[in-house]
Amino acid sequence: MPVDFTAIDFETANGFRGSPCSVGLTRVRSGVVVEEGYWLMRPPEGHDHFDSRNITIHGITPDAVVTAPRFRDVFPEVQAFIGADALVAHNAAFDIGVIRSASEVSGMAAPGFDYACTVVLSRKNYSLPSYSLPFVAEAAGVPLLNHHDAVEDARACAGIMVDIAGKHNASSVREVFASMKLAMPHIDSYDPTTDEMSKATRTALEKMAELKAGGGPASGRGGSSGWATEGPNPVPNPAAERSHPLYGQTLVFTGDLGVGRPEAKRRAASYGAQCASNVTLKTTVLVVGSGFTATDLRSGRLTSKAQRVLELQRRGQGIEVLSEGEFMQMVA
């Protein structure tokens, strides 16, 4: 279909979304990829440490970016590449959040964007056991060979958007939303001299201050000891952004997460999700820890809750399976 947009994918150095270390961009004109861009970068100063888990995911090390420019020096080129296009990303809340948080901690302005999340759109256009990028890309006819390479991820995301536009006979990204009776998401520009920092950035800065005051990393993170009990199921935030991929979902957690289940539930509820302790007919999303990846659905490495989900899927219930990494991206 003759849609125009730019797809984007960031990789980050650590758990803070304002720590970008690479970005891939794919420009689409009339439904065809016409140009791609890729930048390595050092994350903003003070947020440029690399977590081993992130390195395992994308393979980018501190040595790989030691001579690269900072985010603040790279982003003007990225912004020029995007121009006036709508931005498209798989889990756009994360990638849009990277731009905002990295700009905030860099003390620089950030532009506003109309954007589309192919996780949200895919849920309404495909019937899949997981809406992770490799599964959706395969369904859209654009198989992803090197997941977490920023350019390849952006290219796969672009292919998904083109396929969905074709399903709706839409000539623009905005028309896709209109045909589905949805409002196209938008994030406003940010001016560091007048605007308040985002909650994700404020939280990261508070944690940094705590670490400095304590003389080192906080203890007690991760491991099964972090969630000996399910904890309460908090009330969903009624003021949460409706375009977020977790809004209105009913989540159940299984396996060992990097944060305790009560904390995971609190984060999910803040984005408008209803958390539950068991898989039922109301469940729409199962989040699996213990190193699970979406491809484990094919190999059969599943918890009892995940097996229950697959059973319900075979009966026609639409339940999505998320890895811990995908969930953590969604909740910043």
C-alpha positions in Angstrom: 0.0 0.0 0.0 1.2 3.6 -0.7 1.9 4.4 3.0 4.8 6.8 4.0 6.4 6.6 7.5 9.7 5.9 9.3 10.2 2.8 11.5 12.6 3.0 14.4 14.2 0.7 16.9 16.5 1.5 19.8 18.8 -0.7 21.8 19.8 0.4 25.3 22.8 -0.1 27.5 20.9 -0.8 30.7 17.4 -1.0 32.2 16.9 2.8 31.9 15.2 3.7 28.7 17.3 6.9 28.5 20.5 4.9 27.8 20.4 4.3 24.0 23.5 2.7 22.5 22.2 2.2 19.0 19.3 3.1 16.7 18.1 1.8 13.4 15.7 3.6 11.0 13.8 2.5 8.0 12.1 5.0 5.7 9.1 3.8 3.7 7.6 5.6 0.7 4.5 4.3 -1.0 4.9 1.1 0.9 8.5 0.4 -0.1 11.7 0.7 1.9 13.7 3.5 0.3 16.5 4.3 2.8 17.9 3.0 6.1 20.1 4.5 8.7 22.1 3.1 11.7 24.0 4.9 14.5 26.0 3.6 17.4 26.2 6.1 20.3 27.3 6.5 23.8 24.3 6.9 26.1 24.0 10.2 28.0 26.6 10.9 30.6 25.8 9.3 33.9 23.6 6.7 32.3 26.2 5.0 30.1 26.9 1.9 32.1 26.2 -1.4 30.3 24.3 -4.2 32.0 25.3 -7.7 31.2 21.7 -8.7 30.4 21.5 -5.9 27.8 24.8 -7.0 26.2 23.6 -10.5 26.0 20.5 -9.3 24.1 22.0 -7.1 21.5 25.8 -7.8 21.7 26.9 -4.2 21.9 29.7 -3.6 24.5 31.1 -0.5 26.0 34.2 -1.0 23.8 32.0 -0.8 20.7 30.8 2.7 21.5 33.9 4.1 23.3 34.7 6.4 20.4 31.1 7.0 19.3 29.4 10.4 19.8 26.9 10.9 22.6 23.2 10.7 22.1 22.9 14.5 22.1 25.3 14.7 19.2 23.6 11.8 17.2 20.0 12.7 17.6 20.0 15.8 15.3 20.9 13.4 12.5 18.2 11.0 13.6 15.6 13.7 13.7 16.6 14.9 10.3 16.2 11.4 8.9 12.7 11.2 10.5 11.6 14.6 9.3 7.8 15.1 9.5 7.1 11.3 9.2 4.9 9.4 11.6 7.1 7.1 13.7 6.4 3.4 13.8 7.9 1.0 16.3 7.2 -2.4 17.8 6.3 -1.5 21.4 6.4 2.2 20.6 6.0 3.2 24.2 9.6 2.1 24.7 11.2 3.6 21.6 9.3 6.9 22.0 10.3 6.8 25.6 13.9 6.4 24.7 13.9 9.7 22.8 12.1 11.5 25.6 14.2 10.2 28.5 17.5 10.4 26.7 16.7 14.0 25.8 15.6 14.8 29.3 18.8 13.6 31.0 20.8 15.3 28.2 19.2 18.6 29.0 18.0 19.0 25.4 14.6 19.6 23.7 12.8 16.7 22.1 10.3 16.9 19.2 6.7 15.8 19.2 5.6 12.8 17.1 2.6 11.1 15.8 3.4 7.4 16.2 2.0 3.9 15.8 2.8 0.8 17.9 2.8 -2.4 15.8 2.3 -4.5 19.0 -1.1 -2.8 19.6 -2.0 -3.0 15.9 -0.9 -6.6 15.5 -3.1 -7.8 18.3 -6.1 -6.5 16.3 -4.9 -7.9 12.9 -3.3 -11.3 13.6 -4.1 -14.3 15.7 -0.7 -15.4 17.2 0.5 -17.1 20.4 2.9 -14.2 20.9 3.1 -10.7 19.5 6.9 -10.4 19.9 8.6 -9.0 16.8 9.8 -12.4 15.3 6.3 -13.9 15.5 4.5 -10.9 14.0 7.2 -10.4 11.3 6.7 -14.0 10.2 3.0 -13.5 10.0 3.4 -10.3 8.0 5.7 -12.1 5.5 8.9 -10.4 6.5 10.8 -13.0 8.6 13.3 -11.5 11.0 16.7 -13.2 10.9 18.8 -11.2 13.3 16.5 -10.0 16.2 17.9 -7.1 18.2 20.0 -5.7 15.4 18.4 -2.3 15.3 18.2 -1.9 11.5 16.8 -5.4 11.0 14.2 -4.8 13.7 13.2 -1.5 12.2 12.9 -3.1 8.8 10.7 -5.9 10.1 8.5 -3.4 11.9 8.1 -1.5 8.7 7.1 -4.6 6.9 4.4 -5.3 9.5 3.1 -1.8 9.2 2.9 -2.1 5.4 1.1 -5.4 5.7 -1.5 -4.1 8.2 -2.1 -1.0 6.0 -2.8 -3.4 3.1 -5.3 -5.3 5.2 -7.2 -2.1 5.7 -6.7 -0.7 2.2 -5.2 2.4 3.9 -3.0 5.0 2.1 -1.5 6.4 5.4 -0.7 5.3 8.9 -3.5 7.6 10.1 -6.0 5.9 7.8 -5.1 2.6 9.4 -6.1 4.0 12.8 -9.2 5.6 11.4 -10.3 2.3 9.7 -10.0 0.6 13.1 -11.8 3.4 14.8 -8.8 4.2 16.9 -7.1 7.6 17.7 -3.5 7.8 16.4 -1.2 8.3 19.3 0.9 11.5 19.7 3.6 12.6 22.1 4.1 16.3 22.6 7.5 18.0 22.3 9.6 18.6 25.3 11.3 21.8 26.4 13.7 21.4 29.3 13.2 25.0 30.3 9.5 24.7 30.9 8.3 21.1 30.9 8.4 18.6 33.7 10.5 15.5 33.2 8.7 12.2 32.6 8.0 9.8 35.5 10.5 7.2 34.0 13.3 9.8 34.0 12.5 11.1 37.5 12.5 7.5 38.9 15.8 6.8 37.3 17.4 9.9 38.7 16.0 9.1 42.1 17.5 5.6 42.0 20.9 7.1 40.9 20.8 9.4 43.9 20.0 6.5 46.2 22.9 4.5 44.8 25.4 7.3 45.3 24.1 7.9 48.8 24.4 4.2 49.6 27.8 3.8 48.1 26.9 1.0 45.6 24.1 -1.0 44.0 21.0 -1.6 45.9 20.6 -5.1 47.3 17.8 -7.6 47.0 17.1 -7.3 43.3 15.9 -10.3 41.3 16.0 -13.9 42.1 13.1 -16.0 43.5 13.5 -14.5 46.9 12.2 -11.2 45.3 8.6 -12.7 45.0 7.9 -15.3 47.6 4.3 -14.4 47.4 2.0 -13.2 44.5 1.2 -10.0 46.4 -2.0 -8.0 45.9 -3.5 -7.3 42.5 -3.6 -3.5 42.4 -6.4 -1.5 40.8 -5.6 -0.4 37.2 -4.7 3.2 36.8 -7.8 4.9 35.3 -5.8 7.8 33.9 -3.3 5.5 32.0 -2.7 6.2 28.3 -5.2 4.2 26.3 -2.7 3.7 23.5 -0.3 1.8 25.7 0.0 -1.9 24.8 -0.8 -3.0 28.3 -3.9 -0.8 28.8 -7.0 -2.9 29.4 -5.2 -6.2 29.4 -5.5 -8.8 32.1 -2.1 -10.1 33.1 -0.8 -13.1 34.9 2.9 -13.7 35.8 4.8 -17.0 35.9 8.4 -17.9 36.4 11.2 -16.0 38.1 11.3 -12.3 37.2 14.1 -9.8 37.7 11.8 -7.8 39.9 9.3 -9.2 42.5 5.8 -10.0 41.3 4.2 -7.3 43.6 6.5 -4.7 41.9 5.8 -6.1 38.4 2.1 -6.0 39.1 2.4 -2.4 40.4 4.1 -1.3 37.2 1.6 -3.1 35.0 -1.4 -1.6 36.9 0.2 1.9 36.5 -0.3 1.5 32.7 -3.9 0.4 33.0 -3.6 -3.4 33.2 -5.6 -5.6 35.5 -3.3 -8.2 37.2 -4.5 -11.6 38.4 -2.9 -14.6 40.1 -4.1 -17.4 37.9 -4.8 -18.1 34.3 -8.6 -17.9 33.6 -10.9 -17.2 30.8 -10.4 -13.5 31.4 -6.6 -13.7 30.9 -5.3 -11.9 27.9 -1.5 -11.7 28.6 0.9 -14.1 30.3 4.3 -12.8 31.3 7.0 -15.5 31.6 10.3 -15.0 33.4 13.1 -17.5 34.0 15.0 -16.5 30.8 12.0 -17.4 28.6 12.0 -16.0 25.0 9.1 -16.1 22.6 10.7 -18.8 20.5 10.4 -21.2 23.5 6.7 -21.5 22.5 7.9 -23.6 19.6 10.4 -25.7 21.6 8.0 -26.5 24.4 10.1 -25.0 27.3 7.1 -23.8 29.2 5.8 -23.4 32.8 2.5 -25.0 33.8 0.7 -21.7 33.4 2.1 -21.3 29.9 1.0 -24.8 29.0 -2.5 -23.8 30.3 -2.4 -20.7 28.1 -1.6 -22.8 25.0 -4.4 -25.1 25.9 -6.8 -22.1 26.0 -5.4 -20.8 22.8 -6.2 -24.0 21.1 -9.8 -23.6 22.3 -9.9 -20.2 20.7 -9.1 -17.9 23.6 -6.9 -15.0 22.6 -4.0 -14.9 25.1 -0.6 -13.4 24.3 2.6 -14.7 25.8 5.3 -12.1 26.7 8.9 -12.6 27.8 10.1 -10.7 30.9 12.2 -8.5 28.6 9.3 -7.5 26.4 7.2 -6.7 29.5 10.0 -4.7 31.1 10.3 -2.6 27.9 6.6 -1.9 28.1 6.8 -0.7 31.7 10.1 1.3 31.2 
